[in-house]
Amino acid sequence: MLSPLRSISASAAFALLAGVALWPPRAVYWTRLAAVVGDAVTLALVGFVALALGAAFTRFAGVATRPFALGVGLAYVVGMAAIDGLLAPDSPVHLVWYAALAACFVGGAAIQARAAGRATTPAA
């Protein structure tokens, strides 16, 4: 079992990397899939993958839901500041898309914790 600070740090690192992998700034590869199957199916697929990643990370890393959510929140703030500062986007839509990814990560963690029978603390 990780300490709370290590759990939050590991979760933040995971969320930053997974967020960039799922929705890379200025290089969103999902647009090619959306052209074939449609936007709704593509967004559902991205959401499902984010749910699965959140569940898998918390299960295999042994991170509880609450520190995971704190780490994902921290990653969101850092990531959005980095995107705003480095890329200067024309629209604030990235705030919405990455918030949705963050919600899916945490949702996956909550589903996994519920399935495992522990809502906030890992089994000892």
BAFI-3210 file (N, C-alpha, C; in Angstrom, 3 decimals, decimal comma, padded with zeros to 6 digits):
// residues 124
n [1|2|3|4|5|6|7|8|9|10|11|12|13|14|15|16|17|18|19|20|21|22|23|24|25|26|27|28|29|30|31|32|33|34|35|36|37|38|39|40|41|42|43|44|45|46|47|48|49|50|51|52|53|54|55|56|57|58|59|60|61|62|63|64|65|66|67|68|69|70|71|72|73|74|75|76|77|78|79|80|81|82|83|84|85|86|87|88|89|90|91|92|93|94|95|96|97|98|99|100|101|102|103|104|105|106|107|108|109|110|111|112|113|114|115|116|117|118|119|120|121|122|123|124]
n.u [000,845|000,617|001,844|-000,264|000,659|002,418|000,595|-001,104|000,741|001,622|-000,800|-001,329|000,780|000,139|-002,391|-001,691|-000,005|-001,723|-003,836|-002,623|-001,873|-004,369|-005,691|-003,963|-002,564|-003,112|-002,717|-004,716|-005,496|-007,853|-009,630|-009,488|-010,676|-013,215|-014,114|-014,781|-016,516|-018,104|-018,739|-020,042|-019,740|-016,980|-016,294|-017,565|-016,032|-013,478|-014,115|-014,788|-012,320|-010,842|-012,223|-011,608|-008,817|-008,499|-009,672|-007,983|-005,475|-005,855|-006,459|-004,182|-002,054|-002,733|-003,958|-006,115|-009,465|-009,990|-007,350|-006,553|-008,423|-007,743|-005,130|-005,678|-007,154|-005,169|-003,406|-005,025|-005,220|-002,483|-001,943|-003,768|-002,871|-000,347|-001,013|-002,387|-000,329|001,830|000,800|-001,159|-004,083|-006,791|-009,363|-011,281|-011,996|-010,492|-010,424|-012,866|-012,827|-010,596|-011,444|-013,596|-012,230|-010,772|-012,889|-013,804|-011,558|-011,597|-014,160|-013,859|-012,067|-013,697|-015,712|-014,195|-013,298|-015,703|-016,521|-014,527|-015,133|-014,231|-014,410|-012,862|-010,402|-007,655|-007,667|-006,125]
n.v [-001,175|002,148|005,274|008,115|010,514|009,518|007,981|009,962|011,401|009,431|008,920|011,398|011,556|009,339|010,186|012,482|011,385|009,428|011,039|012,660|010,648|009,609|011,847|013,660|016,916|019,051|016,967|015,034|011,869|010,505|011,687|010,579|008,080|008,959|010,021|007,761|006,121|007,920|010,740|010,339|007,577|007,428|009,183|007,805|005,477|006,500|007,448|005,010|003,683|005,394|005,022|002,302|002,460|004,021|002,293|000,047|001,122|001,874|-000,594|-002,252|-000,707|-000,377|001,851|003,894|005,181|007,906|009,246|008,831|010,335|012,888|013,098|012,968|015,306|017,187|016,695|017,536|020,324|021,095|020,157|021,649|024,232|024,014|023,495|025,876|027,737|026,871|026,189|028,024|027,895|028,538|028,286|027,504|024,840|022,619|022,496|021,385|018,850|017,538|017,571|015,853|013,487|013,214|012,847|010,393|008,763|008,834|007,857|005,238|004,287|004,439|002,612|000,276|000,142|-000,176|-002,618|-004,173|-003,957|-001,925|001,357|003,656|002,970|000,766|-002,813|-004,323]
n.w [000,000|-000,900|000,437|001,273|-000,028|-001,966|-003,400|-004,442|-005,977|-007,816|-009,062|-010,226|-012,072|-013,669|-014,685|-016,147|-018,154|-019,299|-020,135|-022,086|-023,849|-024,616|-025,661|-027,362|-027,355|-030,092|-031,875|-032,350|-032,854|-032,922|-034,635|-037,161|-036,792|-036,049|-038,442|-039,791|-038,167|-036,813|-034,607|-032,086|-031,494|-031,452|-029,310|-027,241|-027,246|-026,538|-023,983|-022,727|-022,844|-021,189|-018,761|-018,338|-018,121|-015,772|-013,887|-014,130|-013,403|-010,667|-009,591|-010,101|-009,169|-006,577|-005,484|-003,629|-004,093|-003,324|-002,995|-005,619|-007,086|-006,150|-007,169|-009,925|-010,207|-009,573|-011,699|-013,797|-013,345|-013,577|-016,175|-017,758|-017,282|-018,437|-021,142|-021,771|-021,349|-023,000|-025,544|-026,189|-026,938|-029,279|-028,418|-025,468|-025,335|-024,741|-021,992|-021,336|-022,653|-021,471|-018,834|-019,011|-019,647|-017,249|-015,456|-016,374|-015,823|-012,987|-012,570|-013,528|-011,616|-009,339|-009,999|-010,125|-007,462|-006,128|-007,165|-006,091|-003,468|-001,833|-001,022|-000,397|000,747|000,225|000,528|003,331]
ca.u [000,000|001,383|001,458|-001,188|001,368|002,887|-000,594|-001,538|001,772|001,550|-002,055|-001,165|001,644|-000,661|-003,431|-001,047|000,428|-002,878|-004,582|-001,900|-001,931|-005,720|-006,108|-002,751|-002,807|-002,789|-002,437|-005,755|-005,615|-009,210|-010,415|-009,547|-011,698|-014,511|-014,515|-015,298|-017,623|-018,901|-018,254|-020,617|-019,093|-015,580|-016,235|-017,912|-014,864|-012,453|-014,591|-014,663|-010,890|-010,445|-012,775|-010,824|-007,479|-008,624|-009,913|-006,780|-004,406|-006,104|-006,404|-002,834|-001,142|-003,190|-004,283|-007,516|-010,213|-009,850|-006,068|-006,530|-009,184|-006,922|-004,045|-006,238|-007,459|-003,895|-002,928|-005,868|-004,803|-001,146|-002,043|-004,460|-001,957|000,700|-001,590|-002,630|000,936|002,716|000,157|-002,052|-005,165|-007,751|-010,635|-011,126|-012,654|-009,627|-010,804|-014,005|-012,456|-009,741|-012,265|-014,353|-011,291|-010,503|-014,078|-013,811|-010,523|-012,085|-015,300|-013,330|-011,514|-014,817|-016,348|-013,296|-013,318|-017,001|-016,481|-013,596|-015,685|-013,575|-014,723|-011,839|-009,119|-007,379|-007,659|-004,795]
ca.v [000,000|003,386|006,362|009,016|011,436|008,735|007,611|011,151|011,694|008,404|009,125|012,594|011,183|008,474|010,961|013,327|010,542|008,810|012,100|013,031|009,512|009,478|013,048|014,494|018,280|019,381|015,772|014,088|010,824|009,981|012,296|009,625|007,094|009,645|010,169|006,472|005,596|009,013|011,375|009,752|006,287|007,704|009,720|006,707|004,600|007,187|007,420|003,649|003,417|006,154|004,289|001,082|002,827|004,415|001,076|-000,791|001,742|001,768|-002,001|-002,815|000,108|-000,417|003,215|004,058|006,109|009,314|009,800|008,817|011,504|014,079|013,121|013,309|016,740|017,899|016,549|018,384|021,724|021,248|019,956|022,771|025,376|023,771|023,691|027,314|028,465|026,445|026,083|029,170|027,479|029,556|028,026|026,805|023,536|021,606|022,390|020,476|017,494|016,915|017,354|014,623|012,375|013,087|012,244|008,970|008,087|008,691|006,948|003,880|003,938|004,225|001,346|-000,802|000,064|-000,739|-004,046|-004,826|-003,838|-000,898|002,647|004,678|002,466|-000,577|-003,888|-004,508]
ca.w [000,000|-001,006|001,328|000,569|-000,909|-003,125|-004,176|-005,176|-006,988|-008,860|-009,777|-011,064|-013,199|-014,536|-015,370|-017,161|-019,272|-019,950|-020,810|-023,307|-024,766|-025,151|-026,379|-027,466|-027,827|-031,485|-032,686|-031,954|-033,854|-032,921|-035,708|-038,269|-036,449|-036,083|-039,845|-040,253|-037,354|-036,257|-033,376|-030,877|-031,247|-031,107|-027,947|-026,334|-027,178|-025,746|-022,602|-022,224|-022,633|-019,997|-017,608|-018,154|-017,636|-014,367|-013,101|-014,150|-012,615|-009,228|-009,191|-010,128|-008,356|-005,189|-005,057|-003,256|-004,946|-002,923|-003,438|-007,082|-007,535|-005,864|-008,144|-011,239|-010,143|-009,657|-013,077|-014,637|-013,162|-014,159|-017,615|-018,406|-017,225|-019,441|-022,479|-021,954|-021,407|-024,086|-026,853|-026,386|-027,827|-029,690|-027,764|-024,183|-025,396|-024,119|-020,584|-021,261|-023,054|-020,462|-017,639|-019,273|-019,471|-015,813|-014,844|-016,750|-015,037|-011,613|-012,631|-013,628|-010,302|-008,421|-010,384|-009,716|-006,004|-005,743|-007,519|-005,169|-002,121|-001,029|-001,621|-000,243|001,198|-000,278|001,524|003,927]
c.u [000,891|000,931|000,528|-000,487|001,889|001,727|-001,069|-000,546|001,728|000,292|-001,975|-000,311|000,885|-001,658|-002,838|-000,662|-000,752|-003,711|-003,930|-001,940|-003,313|-006,139|-004,921|-003,061|-002,285|-002,489|-003,460|-005,989|-007,014|-010,049|-010,520|-010,590|-013,083|-015,011|-015,142|-016,552|-018,515|-018,374|-018,763|-019,939|-017,647|-015,459|-016,608|-016,732|-013,752|-012,848|-014,456|-013,206|-010,398|-010,981|-011,926|-009,430|-007,507|-008,823|-008,657|-005,666|-004,652|-006,043|-004,973|-001,819|-001,540|-003,509|-005,775|-008,162|-009,967|-008,482|-005,939|-007,254|-008,411|-005,776|-004,525|-006,598|-006,211|-003,342|-003,729|-005,420|-003,446|-001,208|-002,704|-003,608|-000,856|000,172|-001,822|-001,329|001,791|002,077|-000,746|-003,202|-006,139|-009,065|-010,389|-011,725|-011,796|-009,960|-011,935|-013,585|-011,574|-010,476|-013,096|-013,455|-010,999|-011,680|-014,163|-012,744|-011,038|-013,302|-014,867|-012,761|-012,633|-015,537|-015,500|-013,319|-014,617|-017,036|-015,578|-014,083|-014,992|-013,767|-013,579|-010,474|-008,885|-007,379|-006,249|-004,337]
c.v [001,239|004,392|007,301|009,962|010,713|008,307|008,779|011,474|010,697|008,574|010,335|012,277|010,300|009,297|011,876|012,503|009,934|009,845|012,521|011,888|009,379|010,660|013,997|015,889|018,473|018,166|014,681|013,082|010,233|010,564|011,374|008,543|007,726|009,831|008,888|006,058|006,672|009,505|010,685|008,425|006,502|008,219|008,664|005,760|005,225|007,187|006,048|003,300|004,154|005,496|003,058|001,390|003,235|003,210|000,220|-000,193|001,561|000,326|-002,486|-002,009|000,107|000,944|003,294|005,161|007,571|009,887|009,811|010,048|012,796|014,206|013,491|014,783|017,597|017,850|017,432|019,843|021,969|021,139|021,127|024,043|025,229|023,996|025,169|028,080|028,136|026,502|027,264|028,823|028,628|029,455|027,320|025,400|022,431|021,431|021,382|019,044|016,815|016,719|016,078|013,396|012,139|012,433|010,754|008,187|007,806|007,762|005,501|003,399|003,636|002,910|000,165|-000,969|-000,557|-002,247|-004,814|-004,736|-002,844|000,450|003,647|004,150|001,062|-001,591|-004,098|-005,930]
c.w [000,000|000,037|000,559|-000,409|-002,153|-004,004|-005,029|-006,287|-008,141|-009,706|-010,697|-012,285|-014,189|-015,351|-016,435|-018,387|-020,028|-020,700|-022,116|-024,322|-025,410|-026,022|-026,502|-028,009|-029,252|-032,366|-032,379|-033,072|-033,911|-034,055|-036,914|-038,023|-036,530|-037,506|-040,377|-039,487|-036,755|-034,928|-032,115|-030,520|-030,803|-029,682|-026,919|-026,164|-026,337|-024,271|-021,969|-021,936|-021,385|-018,722|-017,302|-017,621|-016,165|-013,461|-013,013|-013,294|-011,124|-008,749|-009,073|-009,320|-006,885|-004,624|-004,758|-004,097|-004,593|-003,312|-004,961|-007,623|-007,282|-006,862|-009,533|-011,282|-010,252|-011,076|-014,022|-014,555|-013,817|-015,686|-018,328|-018,373|-018,273|-020,852|-022,742|-022,137|-022,617|-025,470|-027,195|-027,335|-028,116|-028,924|-026,430|-024,173|-024,760|-022,639|-020,402|-021,573|-022,011|-019,139|-017,802|-019,130|-017,994|-015,099|-015,172|-015,990|-013,624|-011,571|-012,720|-012,307|-009,307|-008,723|-009,923|-008,199|-005,511|-006,015|-006,559|-003,717|-001,234|-001,712|-001,511|000,174|000,654|000,868|002,036|003,790]
res [m|l|s|p|l|r|s|i|s|a|s|a|a|f|a|l|l|a|g|v|a|l|w|p|p|r|a|v|y|w|t|r|l|a|a|v|v|g|d|a|v|t|l|a|l|v|g|f|v|a|l|a|l|g|a|a|f|t|r|f|a|g|v|a|t|r|p|f|a|l|g|v|g|l|a|y|v|v|g|m|a|a|i|d|g|l|l|a|p|d|s|p|v|h|l|v|w|y|a|a|l|a|a|c|f|v|g|g|a|a|i|q|a|r|a|a|g|r|a|t|t|p|a|a]
***
